[in-house]
Amino acid sequence: MDREQFSELGQQLRVDAVRAADAAQSGHPTSSMSAADLAAVLLGGHLRYDFDQPGHPGNDRLILSKGHASPLLYAMYRAAGVIDDEELLTYRRRGSRLEGHPTPRLPWVDVATGSLGQGLPVGVGVALAGKRLDRAPYRVWVLSGDSEMAEGSVWEAAEHAAHEHLDNLTLVIDVNRLGQRGPTRHEWDLGAYSRRLHAFGWHTVEVDGHDVEAVNAAFDEARSTTGRPTAVIARTRKGRGVAAVEDKEGMHGKPLKDAESAIRELGGPRFVRVDVAKPAAARASALLSAPPGELRLPRYEKGGDEVATRNAYGEALAALGSARGDVVALDGEVSDSTRSQFFAKEHPDRFFECYIAEQQLVAAAVGMQTRGYVPYASSFAAFLSRAHDFVRMAAVSRAGINLAGSHAGVAIGEDGPSQMGLEDLALFRAVHGSTVLYPCDANQTARLVAAMAEGDAHSRGVRYLRTSRSAMPVIYGPDEEFPVGGSKLLRSGDDDVLTLIAAGVTVHEALRAADLLARDGVPVRVLDLYSVKPVDEPAVQEAAERTGCLVTVEDHHPQGGLGDAVAEVFSDGRPAPRLVRLAVGNMPGSATGQEQLGAAGIDADSIVAAVQLLAEKVLVR
């Protein structure tokens, strides 16, 4: 395309953004209009993409980080001929693929955007896959707004991209000066952005974002730069081309009041069709195309070994990596603690160190799964809370990622509360479509690690595995099966007066308590509810019917964890059993793990005391 053609396409994109928002009577046309020339040059001159084959291994990837500018993206799709004018005008309507912020309901959208500050971190993950896994020549383009450059996650990504020399990544910043409520921090000071990115190790190009020839040259420069990522920092005007809204405050997120007049001012509707350049021939990664081999999970001796579940996680993950080339591992600089170092040692080409940047850790996993990989990302359970918004958006993206949180609960001991994951079960249970697993021994852990990789990305969703620091007895044999959504009944009898329901560390405390109670003539059953979500409803219901009373014991705060998962089984109106919850209600300090369990009231002695009190005052038959 030449200058005139780029300019015409830019105007068409503006008009279509105005039309779409007007039809919906909502949306962000002015944010779309500022970036229209950038999008026109990218679509017409630089993007390499086969819209008929969204999964083509050579396709460039485009991530619209400023997802509120979705009218611009949909206008690009109309110009490319993959949606028609009728569909464009269904924008934001119920049932339309053209949602207010883009999601993978559209086959050309890899990840959902709109939570600002996430596009670049995810783009880093995609670019890492291109460099180190696919080894393919595709480029990752991230179109960002200037407001979101205030997000800390952007700078985690900027540092990581430079550290990894991701010269296949181009960040395009639409510096239109205005945010939601007024001017941005740096307004049109392009140098402020450039200096910061340059300090992180980026190549930067400052450009007038409405000079299509300058933008074209900047994109050429980005594509030819080697050894480091490039940021094209473009000065633009919000609402460009319509005097009533151009560079005016108070117009963010609003359709234009007089759309017909604005369209006339922009030169009227256009019907330019762009033959987007096809990607170069490329083969799918050998890591993805190779058939899986035999999975040889580690085996631990029942009744003999004492193994930390974090160790079993690392050993099982390494075994899974030997059987499957699509499995990758990421860690937040604690791989010696999470034990993902076992994978790193055996499969260094598929291990990614993300350092202490948990948002980038999860974002990179989301980016890699768009390329077909099965990521396992690990950190301390407590620190994954920093990345909760990325986890939430992963679910919106229909992403298949596996997360492992180690050092969970007060059982970690002397390190104290800053290191204790006590909210993680609630955090992950609240995520749409998530799976939450909490194994109590090594063989169970190994089986669940393997189960997390089953199915396609959509069916996997966000899967979370909680692991423990200390060695614990092996109570299951290596051939035992642990289906997701299942449980294990470890103690039961006809005269049981109640059921102890536990997971992870507290399973062992519940078993000890059951033995102590049996000596005192108080029989109880013990249910290992290792699948916290989905919970084994039939097993919980049967326990309630048989014993009439359930006691949940969890190394987690009372809100949102195991107790709530059990209570929700009876939220459909059926008769509910007596339910008692033992959980961490205190603020821990530093003490040994066993002392911590006692102080929290969730060790064997505390369970015994609670059951005896129930037996004396309530459970009189």
Secondary structure, 3 states (H helix, E strand, C coil): CCHHHHHHHHHHHHHHHHHHHHHHCCCCHHHHHHCHHHHHHHHHHHCECCCCCCCCCCCCEEEECCHHHHHHHHHHHHHHCCCCHHHHCCCCCCCCCCCCCCCCCCCCCCCCCCCCCCHHHHHHHHHHHHHHHHCCCCCEEEEEECHHHHCHHHHHHHHHHHHCCCCCEEEEEEECCECCCCECCCCCCHHHHHHHHHHHCCEEEEEECCCHHHHHHHHHHHHHCCCCCEEEEEECCCCCCCCCCCCCCCCCCCCCCCHHHHHHHCCCCCCCCCCCECCCCCCCCHHHHCCCCCCCCCCCCCCCCEEEHHHHHHHHHHHHHHHCCCEEEEECCCHHHHCCHHHHHHCHHHEEECCCCHHHHHHHHHHHHCCCCEEEEEEECCHHHHHHHHHHHHHHCCCCEEEEEECECHHHCCCCHHHCECCHHHHHHCCCCCEEECCCCHHHHHHHHHHCCCCCHHHHCEEEEECCCCEEECCCCCCCCCCCCCCEEEECCCCCCEEEEECCHHHHHHHHHHHHHHHCCCCEEEEECCEEECCCHHHHHHHHHHHCEEEEECCCCCCCCHHHHHHHHHCCCCCCCEEEEECCCCCCCCCCHHHHHHHHCCCHHHHHHHHHHHHHHCCCC
